[in-house]
Amino acid sequence: MQETRQNRIARLLQKELSLIFQSQTRMMHGVLVSVTRVKVSPDLSICTAYLSIFPSEKGEELLKNITANDKTIRYELGTRVRNQLRIIPELRFFIDDSLDYIERIDELLGK
């Protein structure tokens, strides 16, 4: 029962975070940030979001910028989901490098 609730909240947060990043990156031409996966702790206090950043060369720089502004992102998220959630979870961001890993494996198999 609890896991179903966690999954529903994770999907809600993933959708809203992706909309926030989409609106923020419109001003930065040539940069795409997508939220690939969101995990929520069992007590719903911590949200771990995995981001896929294109181009991947700017990944570390953008991740530093995002973590520096996590309070404003959390506030924006809170204004969007304030009717669905009582407590807005603490946000943690990580780079999802699975696409780079897949690309590297394909490259090695092609040799």
A tleap script that builds the chain and sets N, CA, C and O, in Angstrom:
source leaprc.protein.ff14SB
mol = sequence {
  NMET GLN GLU THR ARG GLN ASN ARG ILE ALA
  ARG LEU LEU GLN LYS GLU LEU SER LEU ILE
  PHE GLN SER GLN THR ARG MET MET HIE GLY
  VAL LEU VAL SER VAL THR ARG VAL LYS VAL
  SER PRO ASP LEU SER ILE CYS THR ALA TYR
  LEU SER ILE PHE PRO SER GLU LYS GLY GLU
  GLU LEU LEU LYS ASN ILE THR ALA ASN ASP
  LYS THR ILE ARG TYR GLU LEU GLY THR ARG
  VAL ARG ASN GLN LEU ARG ILE ILE PRO GLU
  LEU ARG PHE PHE ILE ASP ASP SER LEU ASP
  TYR ILE GLU ARG ILE ASP GLU LEU LEU GLY
  CLYS
}
set mol.1.N position { 0.832 -1.197 0.000 }
set mol.1.CA position { 0.000 0.000 0.000 }
set mol.1.C position { 0.874 1.256 0.000 }
set mol.1.O position { 0.650 2.177 -0.785 }
set mol.2.N position { 1.866 1.282 0.885 }
set mol.2.CA position { 2.740 2.445 0.970 }
set mol.2.C position { 3.543 2.626 -0.318 }
set mol.2.O position { 3.771 3.755 -0.752 }
set mol.3.N position { 3.966 1.535 -0.921 }
set mol.3.CA position { 4.763 1.635 -2.141 }
set mol.3.C position { 3.953 2.226 -3.292 }
set mol.3.O position { 4.503 2.957 -4.116 }
set mol.4.N position { 2.682 1.928 -3.361 }
set mol.4.CA position { 1.828 2.502 -4.393 }
set mol.4.C position { 1.742 4.011 -4.237 }
set mol.4.O position { 1.788 4.751 -5.220 }
set mol.5.N position { 1.618 4.458 -3.003 }
set mol.5.CA position { 1.559 5.901 -2.747 }
set mol.5.C position { 2.879 6.568 -3.113 }
set mol.5.O position { 2.887 7.652 -3.697 }
set mol.6.N position { 3.990 5.929 -2.775 }
set mol.6.CA position { 5.298 6.463 -3.135 }
set mol.6.C position { 5.432 6.600 -4.648 }
set mol.6.O position { 5.933 7.612 -5.138 }
set mol.7.N position { 4.990 5.596 -5.381 }
set mol.7.CA position { 5.091 5.641 -6.842 }
set mol.7.C position { 4.225 6.744 -7.433 }
set mol.7.O position { 4.644 7.424 -8.370 }
set mol.8.N position { 3.028 6.930 -6.899 }
set mol.8.CA position { 2.159 7.998 -7.402 }
set mol.8.C position { 2.758 9.366 -7.144 }
set mol.8.O position { 2.717 10.239 -8.010 }
set mol.9.N position { 3.312 9.557 -5.962 }
set mol.9.CA position { 3.928 10.844 -5.625 }
set mol.9.C position { 5.190 11.051 -6.451 }
set mol.9.O position { 5.470 12.170 -6.879 }
set mol.10.N position { 5.955 9.986 -6.679 }
set mol.10.CA position { 7.164 10.088 -7.506 }
set mol.10.C position { 6.812 10.501 -8.927 }
set mol.10.O position { 7.503 11.333 -9.515 }
set mol.11.N position { 5.750 9.934 -9.490 }
set mol.11.CA position { 5.327 10.318 -10.846 }
set mol.11.C position { 4.872 11.769 -10.894 }
set mol.11.O position { 5.176 12.485 -11.848 }
set mol.12.N position { 4.144 12.205 -9.869 }
set mol.12.CA position { 3.695 13.594 -9.800 }
set mol.12.C position { 4.889 14.541 -9.740 }
set mol.12.O position { 4.931 15.539 -10.459 }
set mol.13.N position { 5.857 14.230 -8.883 }
set mol.13.CA position { 7.034 15.086 -8.748 }
set mol.13.C position { 7.874 15.083 -10.019 }
set mol.13.O position { 8.422 16.118 -10.398 }
set mol.14.N position { 7.984 13.934 -10.682 }
set mol.14.CA position { 8.744 13.868 -11.928 }
set mol.14.C position { 8.106 14.745 -12.999 }
set mol.14.O position { 8.805 15.455 -13.723 }
set mol.15.N position { 6.799 14.696 -13.098 }
set mol.15.CA position { 6.093 15.509 -14.090 }
set mol.15.C position { 6.282 16.994 -13.809 }
set mol.15.O position { 6.584 17.766 -14.719 }
set mol.16.N position { 6.107 17.390 -12.563 }
set mol.16.CA position { 6.211 18.804 -12.229 }
set mol.16.C position { 7.649 19.319 -12.328 }
set mol.16.O position { 7.874 20.441 -12.781 }
set mol.17.N position { 8.626 18.502 -11.906 }
set mol.17.CA position { 10.021 18.916 -12.038 }
set mol.17.C position { 10.418 19.055 -13.505 }
set mol.17.O position { 11.163 19.966 -13.865 }
set mol.18.N position { 9.925 18.158 -14.349 }
set mol.18.CA position { 10.257 18.269 -15.768 }
set mol.18.C position { 9.658 19.530 -16.377 }
set mol.18.O position { 10.276 20.150 -17.243 }
set mol.19.N position { 8.469 19.916 -15.938 }
set mol.19.CA position { 7.875 21.161 -16.429 }
set mol.19.C position { 8.657 22.374 -15.943 }
set mol.19.O position { 8.818 23.347 -16.680 }
set mol.20.N position { 9.143 22.320 -14.707 }
set mol.20.CA position { 9.950 23.424 -14.170 }
set mol.20.C position { 11.244 23.565 -14.961 }
set mol.20.O position { 11.614 24.669 -15.359 }
set mol.21.N position { 11.940 22.438 -15.192 }
set mol.21.CA position { 13.199 22.502 -15.941 }
set mol.21.C position { 12.971 22.894 -17.395 }
set mol.21.O position { 13.810 23.564 -17.997 }
set mol.22.N position { 11.849 22.483 -17.957 }
set mol.22.CA position { 11.541 22.860 -19.331 }
set mol.22.C position { 11.358 24.370 -19.448 }
set mol.22.O position { 11.841 24.980 -20.402 }
set mol.23.N position { 10.669 24.970 -18.495 }
set mol.23.CA position { 10.470 26.415 -18.555 }
set mol.23.C position { 11.761 27.176 -18.271 }
set mol.23.O position { 11.980 28.250 -18.831 }
set mol.24.N position { 12.616 26.632 -17.407 }
set mol.24.CA position { 13.871 27.308 -17.073 }
set mol.24.C position { 14.901 27.213 -18.188 }
set mol.24.O position { 15.675 28.150 -18.386 }
set mol.25.N position { 14.929 26.104 -18.920 }
set mol.25.CA position { 15.958 25.928 -19.946 }
set mol.25.C position { 15.550 26.487 -21.299 }
set mol.25.O position { 16.331 26.420 -22.249 }
set mol.26.N position { 14.370 27.025 -21.408 }
set mol.26.CA position { 13.983 27.661 -22.676 }
set mol.26.C position { 14.879 28.841 -23.008 }
set mol.26.O position { 15.143 29.123 -24.177 }
set mol.27.N position { 15.349 29.535 -21.964 }
set mol.27.CA position { 16.206 30.706 -22.169 }
set mol.27.C position { 17.616 30.307 -22.590 }
set mol.27.O position { 18.323 31.095 -23.217 }
set mol.28.N position { 18.027 29.087 -22.251 }
set mol.28.CA position { 19.365 28.610 -22.596 }
set mol.28.C position { 19.260 27.746 -23.848 }
set mol.28.O position { 18.893 26.574 -23.764 }
set mol.29.N position { 19.573 28.306 -24.985 }
set mol.29.CA position { 19.445 27.580 -26.245 }
set mol.29.C position { 20.511 26.498 -26.339 }
set mol.29.O position { 21.669 26.718 -25.984 }
set mol.30.N position { 20.106 25.326 -26.821 }
set mol.30.CA position { 21.041 24.226 -27.001 }
set mol.30.C position { 21.234 23.367 -25.777 }
set mol.30.O position { 22.103 22.495 -25.776 }
set mol.31.N position { 20.447 23.583 -24.723 }
set mol.31.CA position { 20.563 22.789 -23.502 }
set mol.31.C position { 19.216 22.132 -23.233 }
set mol.31.O position { 18.167 22.772 -23.300 }
set mol.32.N position { 19.271 20.842 -22.928 }
set mol.32.CA position { 18.052 20.091 -22.636 }
set mol.32.C position { 18.246 19.337 -21.324 }
set mol.32.O position { 19.191 18.562 -21.183 }
set mol.33.N position { 17.358 19.562 -20.376 }
set mol.33.CA position { 17.390 18.868 -19.090 }
set mol.33.C position { 16.095 18.086 -18.964 }
set mol.33.O position { 15.007 18.659 -19.022 }
set mol.34.N position { 16.214 16.773 -18.789 }
set mol.34.CA position { 15.020 15.953 -18.596 }
set mol.34.C position { 15.170 15.143 -17.313 }
set mol.34.O position { 16.268 14.724 -16.946 }
set mol.35.N position { 14.060 14.938 -16.653 }
set mol.35.CA position { 14.036 14.177 -15.402 }
set mol.35.C position { 13.739 12.731 -15.776 }
set mol.35.O position { 12.625 12.406 -16.187 }
set mol.36.N position { 14.742 11.861 -15.633 }
set mol.36.CA position { 14.568 10.475 -16.071 }
set mol.36.C position { 13.928 9.592 -15.017 }
set mol.36.O position { 13.146 8.701 -15.348 }
set mol.37.N position { 14.251 9.828 -13.745 }
set mol.37.CA position { 13.718 8.972 -12.697 }
set mol.37.C position { 13.647 9.766 -11.403 }
set mol.37.O position { 14.504 10.604 -11.122 }
set mol.38.N position { 12.614 9.491 -10.622 }
set mol.38.CA position { 12.445 10.133 -9.316 }
set mol.38.C position { 12.153 9.045 -8.294 }
set mol.38.O position { 11.294 8.189 -8.507 }
set mol.39.N position { 12.874 9.089 -7.187 }
set mol.39.CA position { 12.622 8.178 -6.074 }
set mol.39.C position { 12.241 9.005 -4.864 }
set mol.39.O position { 12.818 10.064 -4.614 }
set mol.40.N position { 11.266 8.516 -4.116 }
set mol.40.CA position { 10.799 9.208 -2.920 }
set mol.40.C position { 11.030 8.288 -1.725 }
set mol.40.O position { 10.753 7.090 -1.794 }
set mol.41.N position { 11.535 8.849 -0.634 }
set mol.41.CA position { 11.780 8.054 0.568 }
set mol.41.C position { 10.444 7.571 1.153 }
set mol.41.O position { 9.403 8.173 0.889 }
set mol.42.N position { 10.467 6.497 1.938 }
set mol.42.CA position { 9.203 5.968 2.494 }
set mol.42.C position { 8.417 6.967 3.341 }
set mol.42.O position { 7.189 6.897 3.395 }
set mol.43.N position { 9.117 7.902 4.008 }
set mol.43.CA position { 8.389 8.899 4.794 }
set mol.43.C position { 8.065 10.153 3.982 }
set mol.43.O position { 7.571 11.136 4.534 }
set mol.44.N position { 8.338 10.126 2.680 }
set mol.44.CA position { 8.015 11.196 1.726 }
set mol.44.C position { 8.714 12.514 2.039 }
set mol.44.O position { 8.217 13.578 1.667 }
set mol.45.N position { 9.857 12.459 2.717 }
set mol.45.CA position { 10.551 13.691 3.073 }
set mol.45.C position { 11.719 14.010 2.147 }
set mol.45.O position { 12.187 15.148 2.119 }
set mol.46.N position { 12.197 13.022 1.389 }
set mol.46.CA position { 13.333 13.230 0.500 }
set mol.46.C position { 12.971 12.743 -0.893 }
set mol.46.O position { 12.492 11.623 -1.075 }
set mol.47.N position { 13.208 13.596 -1.861 }
set mol.47.CA position { 12.971 13.261 -3.264 }
set mol.47.C position { 14.319 13.266 -3.980 }
set mol.47.O position { 15.011 14.284 -4.003 }
set mol.48.N position { 14.687 12.133 -4.558 }
set mol.48.CA position { 15.926 12.016 -5.301 }
set mol.48.C position { 15.584 11.997 -6.783 }
set mol.48.O position { 14.906 11.088 -7.261 }
set mol.49.N position { 16.059 13.008 -7.507 }
set mol.49.CA position { 15.748 13.127 -8.927 }
set mol.49.C position { 17.009 12.902 -9.747 }
set mol.49.O position { 18.064 13.465 -9.453 }
set mol.50.N position { 16.888 12.071 -10.782 }
set mol.50.CA position { 17.987 11.805 -11.690 }
set mol.50.C position { 17.745 12.576 -12.974 }
set mol.50.O position { 16.694 12.443 -13.602 }
set mol.51.N position { 18.726 13.383 -13.360 }
set mol.51.CA position { 18.589 14.274 -14.503 }
set mol.51.C position { 19.471 13.818 -15.656 }
set mol.51.O position { 20.624 13.431 -15.467 }
set mol.52.N position { 18.907 13.873 -16.842 }
set mol.52.CA position { 19.677 13.628 -18.047 }
set mol.52.C position { 19.875 14.981 -18.718 }
set mol.52.O position { 18.909 15.666 -19.056 }
set mol.53.N position { 21.137 15.359 -18.908 }
set mol.53.CA position { 21.463 16.683 -19.424 }
set mol.53.C position { 22.129 16.535 -20.780 }
set mol.53.O position { 23.081 15.771 -20.941 }
set mol.54.N position { 21.613 17.276 -21.755 }
set mol.54.CA position { 22.198 17.285 -23.095 }
set mol.54.C position { 22.596 18.703 -23.432 }
set mol.54.O position { 21.757 19.590 -23.269 }
set mol.55.N position { 23.760 18.986 -23.873 }
set mol.55.CA position { 24.903 18.100 -24.098 }
set mol.55.C position { 25.558 17.716 -22.778 }
set mol.55.O position { 25.557 18.494 -21.824 }
set mol.56.N position { 26.112 16.523 -22.733 }
set mol.56.CA position { 26.641 15.983 -21.474 }
set mol.56.C position { 27.900 16.712 -21.003 }
set mol.56.O position { 28.290 16.564 -19.845 }
set mol.57.N position { 28.541 17.493 -21.870 }
set mol.57.CA position { 29.713 18.253 -21.442 }
set mol.57.C position { 29.336 19.322 -20.419 }
set mol.57.O position { 30.143 19.671 -19.558 }
set mol.58.N position { 28.131 19.832 -20.510 }
set mol.58.CA position { 27.684 20.875 -19.590 }
set mol.58.C position { 27.001 20.297 -18.354 }
set mol.58.O position { 26.442 21.045 -17.553 }
set mol.59.N position { 27.039 18.992 -18.191 }
set mol.59.CA position { 26.312 18.328 -17.113 }
set mol.59.C position { 26.747 18.750 -15.731 }
set mol.59.O position { 25.911 19.102 -14.899 }
set mol.60.N position { 28.041 18.721 -15.470 }
set mol.60.CA position { 28.533 19.060 -14.130 }
set mol.60.C position { 28.242 20.524 -13.788 }
set mol.60.O position { 27.854 20.848 -12.666 }
set mol.61.N position { 28.437 21.392 -14.771 }
set mol.61.CA position { 28.191 22.824 -14.545 }
set mol.61.C position { 26.717 23.078 -14.240 }
set mol.61.O position { 26.387 23.825 -13.319 }
set mol.62.N position { 25.835 22.453 -15.017 }
set mol.62.CA position { 24.403 22.633 -14.789 }
set mol.62.C position { 23.959 22.010 -13.470 }
set mol.62.O position { 23.098 22.561 -12.783 }
set mol.63.N position { 24.537 20.872 -13.115 }
set mol.63.CA position { 24.166 20.240 -11.849 }
set mol.63.C position { 24.561 21.117 -10.667 }
set mol.63.O position { 23.814 21.209 -9.693 }
set mol.64.N position { 25.721 21.759 -10.737 }
set mol.64.CA position { 26.122 22.685 -9.677 }
set mol.64.C position { 25.157 23.854 -9.586 }
set mol.64.O position { 24.800 24.294 -8.493 }
set mol.65.N position { 24.737 24.356 -10.744 }
set mol.65.CA position { 23.786 25.466 -10.783 }
set mol.65.C position { 22.433 25.037 -10.205 }
set mol.65.O position { 21.805 25.788 -9.459 }
set mol.66.N position { 21.994 23.838 -10.552 }
set mol.66.CA position { 20.703 23.344 -10.061 }
set mol.66.C position { 20.743 23.125 -8.558 }
set mol.66.O position { 19.802 23.494 -7.855 }
set mol.67.N position { 21.828 22.524 -8.049 }
set mol.67.CA position { 21.905 22.296 -6.603 }
set mol.67.C position { 22.068 23.603 -5.830 }
set mol.67.O position { 21.650 23.696 -4.676 }
set mol.68.N position { 22.674 24.615 -6.461 }
set mol.68.CA position { 22.781 25.916 -5.800 }
set mol.68.C position { 21.412 26.583 -5.700 }
set mol.68.O position { 21.166 27.363 -4.779 }
set mol.69.N position { 20.525 26.281 -6.639 }
set mol.69.CA position { 19.199 26.890 -6.666 }
set mol.69.C position { 18.104 25.914 -6.245 }
set mol.69.O position { 16.951 26.081 -6.643 }
set mol.70.N position { 18.437 24.904 -5.453 }
set mol.70.CA position { 17.429 23.906 -5.106 }
set mol.70.C position { 16.323 24.465 -4.217 }
set mol.70.O position { 15.212 23.935 -4.217 }
set mol.71.N position { 16.603 25.524 -3.460 }
set mol.71.CA position { 15.556 26.135 -2.632 }
set mol.71.C position { 14.482 26.803 -3.498 }
set mol.71.O position { 13.291 26.693 -3.208 }
set mol.72.N position { 14.904 27.492 -4.557 }
set mol.72.CA position { 13.921 28.127 -5.437 }
set mol.72.C position { 13.146 27.082 -6.236 }
set mol.72.O position { 11.956 27.254 -6.499 }
set mol.73.N position { 13.824 25.995 -6.621 }
set mol.73.CA position { 13.135 24.918 -7.341 }
set mol.73.C position { 12.120 24.259 -6.416 }
set mol.73.O position { 11.013 23.931 -6.843 }
set mol.74.N position { 12.488 24.064 -5.158 }
set mol.74.CA position { 11.561 23.473 -4.188 }
set mol.74.C position { 10.364 24.390 -3.950 }
set mol.74.O position { 9.237 23.916 -3.813 }
set mol.75.N position { 10.604 25.695 -3.902 }
set mol.75.CA position { 9.505 26.645 -3.732 }
set mol.75.C position { 8.561 26.590 -4.935 }
set mol.75.O position { 7.341 26.566 -4.773 }
set mol.76.N position { 9.132 26.573 -6.137 }
set mol.76.CA position { 8.315 26.487 -7.355 }
set mol.76.C position { 7.520 25.181 -7.375 }
set mol.76.O position { 6.347 25.168 -7.749 }
set mol.77.N position { 8.156 24.097 -6.975 }
set mol.77.CA position { 7.473 22.805 -6.899 }
set mol.77.C position { 6.344 22.860 -5.877 }
set mol.77.O position { 5.267 22.307 -6.100 }
set mol.78.N position { 6.596 23.529 -4.756 }
set mol.78.CA position { 5.579 23.654 -3.714 }
set mol.78.C position { 4.357 24.432 -4.175 }
set mol.78.O position { 3.230 24.103 -3.803 }
set mol.79.N position { 4.576 25.461 -4.981 }
set mol.79.CA position { 3.429 26.218 -5.484 }
set mol.79.C position { 2.618 25.405 -6.491 }
set mol.79.O position { 1.417 25.626 -6.647 }
set mol.80.N position { 3.270 24.472 -7.169 }
set mol.80.CA position { 2.557 23.656 -8.161 }
set mol.80.C position { 1.791 22.492 -7.536 }
set mol.80.O position { 0.714 22.139 -8.018 }
set mol.81.N position { 2.328 21.888 -6.469 }
set mol.81.CA position { 1.702 20.690 -5.896 }
set mol.81.C position { 1.156 20.922 -4.492 }
set mol.81.O position { 0.964 19.962 -3.746 }
set mol.82.N position { 0.904 22.159 -4.118 }
set mol.82.CA position { 0.476 22.439 -2.749 }
set mol.82.C position { -0.891 21.849 -2.422 }
set mol.82.O position { -1.205 21.640 -1.250 }
set mol.83.N position { -1.709 21.575 -3.439 }
set mol.83.CA position { -3.017 20.980 -3.179 }
set mol.83.C position { -2.955 19.459 -3.075 }
set mol.83.O position { -3.875 18.842 -2.539 }
set mol.84.N position { -1.875 18.841 -3.584 }
set mol.84.CA position { -1.762 17.385 -3.543 }
set mol.84.C position { -0.921 16.884 -2.373 }
set mol.84.O position { -1.183 15.803 -1.845 }
set mol.85.N position { 0.085 17.654 -1.961 }
set mol.85.CA position { 0.997 17.201 -0.907 }
set mol.85.C position { 0.965 18.155 0.286 }
set mol.85.O position { 0.862 19.371 0.125 }
set mol.86.N position { 1.053 17.590 1.462 }
set mol.86.CA position { 1.081 18.408 2.662 }
set mol.86.C position { 2.489 18.955 2.905 }
set mol.86.O position { 2.662 20.135 3.210 }
set mol.87.N position { 3.486 18.088 2.766 }
set mol.87.CA position { 4.875 18.488 2.979 }
set mol.87.C position { 5.629 18.321 1.664 }
set mol.87.O position { 5.580 17.261 1.041 }
set mol.88.N position { 6.322 19.372 1.252 }
set mol.88.CA position { 7.114 19.310 0.024 }
set mol.88.C position { 8.464 18.674 0.394 }
set mol.88.O position { 9.144 19.156 1.301 }
set mol.89.N position { 8.853 17.602 -0.298 }
set mol.89.CA position { 10.086 16.905 0.085 }
set mol.89.C position { 11.348 17.702 -0.238 }
set mol.89.O position { 11.356 18.566 -1.114 }
set mol.90.N position { 12.405 17.385 0.495 }
set mol.90.CA position { 13.721 17.950 0.224 }
set mol.90.C position { 14.220 17.356 -1.097 }
set mol.90.O position { 14.075 16.157 -1.335 }
set mol.91.N position { 14.803 18.189 -1.945 }
set mol.91.CA position { 15.213 17.743 -3.274 }
set mol.91.C position { 16.703 17.436 -3.309 }
set mol.91.O position { 17.526 18.179 -2.774 }
set mol.92.N position { 17.027 16.319 -3.953 }
set mol.92.CA position { 18.420 15.953 -4.221 }
set mol.92.C position { 18.528 15.594 -5.690 }
set mol.92.O position { 17.714 14.836 -6.218 }
set mol.93.N position { 19.530 16.138 -6.340 }
set mol.93.CA position { 19.691 15.938 -7.777 }
set mol.93.C position { 20.978 15.193 -8.082 }
set mol.93.O position { 22.020 15.444 -7.476 }
set mol.94.N position { 20.888 14.270 -9.035 }
set mol.94.CA position { 22.036 13.521 -9.509 }
set mol.94.C position { 21.969 13.423 -11.024 }
set mol.94.O position { 20.890 13.493 -11.613 }
set mol.95.N position { 23.126 13.263 -11.650 }
set mol.95.CA position { 23.164 13.096 -13.108 }
set mol.95.C position { 22.915 11.635 -13.434 }
set mol.95.O position { 23.546 10.744 -12.865 }
set mol.96.N position { 21.993 11.395 -14.354 }
set mol.96.CA position { 21.721 10.046 -14.835 }
set mol.96.C position { 22.567 9.839 -16.084 }
set mol.96.O position { 22.245 10.357 -17.153 }
set mol.97.N position { 23.635 9.090 -15.945 }
set mol.97.CA position { 24.545 8.884 -17.067 }
set mol.97.C position { 24.313 7.547 -17.764 }
set mol.97.O position { 25.217 7.031 -18.422 }
set mol.98.N position { 23.135 6.989 -17.631 }
set mol.98.CA position { 22.861 5.691 -18.239 }
set mol.98.C position { 22.888 5.763 -19.765 }
set mol.98.O position { 23.290 4.798 -20.416 }
set mol.99.N position { 22.467 6.888 -20.348 }
set mol.99.CA position { 22.514 7.008 -21.805 }
set mol.99.C position { 23.950 7.059 -22.313 }
set mol.99.O position { 24.259 6.477 -23.353 }
set mol.100.N position { 24.830 7.749 -21.591 }
set mol.100.CA position { 26.245 7.763 -21.963 }
set mol.100.C position { 26.850 6.375 -21.818 }
set mol.100.O position { 27.691 5.971 -22.621 }
set mol.101.N position { 26.422 5.646 -20.794 }
set mol.101.CA position { 26.916 4.296 -20.567 }
set mol.101.C position { 26.479 3.370 -21.708 }
set mol.101.O position { 27.276 2.572 -22.200 }
set mol.102.N position { 25.227 3.477 -22.124 }
set mol.102.CA position { 24.713 2.667 -23.230 }
set mol.102.C position { 25.454 2.998 -24.517 }
set mol.102.O position { 25.810 2.101 -25.281 }
set mol.103.N position { 25.685 4.272 -24.754 }
set mol.103.CA position { 26.407 4.694 -25.942 }
set mol.103.C position { 27.826 4.138 -25.949 }
set mol.103.O position { 28.328 3.724 -26.993 }
set mol.104.N position { 28.465 4.130 -24.797 }
set mol.104.CA position { 29.830 3.605 -24.676 }
set mol.104.C position { 29.855 2.105 -24.927 }
set mol.104.O position { 30.767 1.614 -25.592 }
set mol.105.N position { 28.879 1.365 -24.414 }
set mol.105.CA position { 28.786 -0.068 -24.640 }
set mol.105.C position { 28.582 -0.374 -26.122 }
set mol.105.O position { 29.218 -1.277 -26.667 }
set mol.106.N position { 27.697 0.378 -26.770 }
set mol.106.CA position { 27.473 0.200 -28.211 }
set mol.106.C position { 28.737 0.465 -29.005 }
set mol.106.O position { 29.036 -0.234 -29.974 }
set mol.107.N position { 29.474 1.479 -28.587 }
set mol.107.CA position { 30.724 1.815 -29.255 }
set mol.107.C position { 31.744 0.688 -29.108 }
set mol.107.O position { 32.438 0.351 -30.068 }
set mol.108.N position { 31.838 0.111 -27.929 }
set mol.108.CA position { 32.766 -0.987 -27.705 }
set mol.108.C position { 32.360 -2.252 -28.460 }
set mol.108.O position { 33.211 -2.986 -28.961 }
set mol.109.N position { 31.046 -2.501 -28.535 }
set mol.109.CA position { 30.579 -3.676 -29.269 }
set mol.109.C position { 30.770 -3.520 -30.775 }
set mol.109.O position { 30.903 -4.506 -31.500 }
set mol.110.N position { 30.782 -2.279 -31.234 }
set mol.110.CA position { 30.965 -2.029 -32.665 }
set mol.110.C position { 32.382 -2.259 -33.134 }
set mol.110.O position { 32.608 -2.401 -34.336 }
set mol.111.N position { 33.344 -2.302 -32.233 }
set mol.111.CA position { 34.748 -2.486 -32.610 }
set mol.111.C position { 35.079 -3.888 -33.005 }
set mol.111.O position { 36.226 -4.180 -33.345 }
savepdb mol mol.pdb
quit
